[in-house]
């Protein structure tokens, strides 16, 4: 398969064919992210994408899952995405899942009618980097949208019946009261957005990013492991919607906690509480075992 630059995907897309439709991220302004800093965003020529689909068919045969890379693939023109989806479903008879990263602004630019058309054409899952429900945090980390805009983007995906996985960052607000406010408001925006999945990652400073420089200078203070677990607990306690799958197994997290809210809430809170009471570092992933 042909790829330009380092390719990233959600951990739940580990068994998907990765089809690179864009290079980089159309926003590329988040202060914490170093994923696409070395490349300028562009859409790959459609004929190249179609050739890659044919190459994948020759190599894999039939496929069930495809993920469209890079970051914010939804920023492509709707007719282009429709052509790609059409070719994928024609080429792979067993195809049942097509996912992509989506940026909040690009999602809002699509509008409800385009999202509905994309869903009907076979776009089944969207991964939205919500990061926080706190508008001050969103502004500080350069997301490029307000809280209301982020909420509207998530709600529009849910309204279009696209399976929404909202991704949030433990520790991104720093320490103290700001962290607890971030956690509570992230729970609140989750309740309003109603995604099917909420995936929590723990912020890890990435060299050569703006937030890393703030970390080095002391302007941003990195929470300790127990503070990030306290944020997780606040989210559990304040999310009240049903049938939300919380995924906390990402390699960046100190404690892998996952489950279904509300069904598993008491158990999930108890797991975190036990660690907060004992402050047993041996029960957590070491920094050497954690990853982005």
Secondary structure, 3 states (H helix, E strand, C coil): CCCCCCCCCCHHHCCCEEEECEECCCCCCCCCCCCCCCCCCEECCHHHHHHHHHHHHHHHCCCCEEEEECCCHHHCCHHHHHHHHHHHHHHCCCCCEEEEEECHHHHHHHHHHHHHHHHHHCCCEEEEEEECCCHHHHHHCCCCCCHHHHHHHHHHHHHCCCEEEEEEEECCCCCCHHHHHHHHHHHHHHHHHCCCEEEEEECCCCCCCHHHHHHHHCCCCCCCHHHHHHHHHHHHHHCCCCCEEEECCCCCCCCCCCEEECCCHHHHHHHHHHHHHHCCHHHCCCHHHCCC
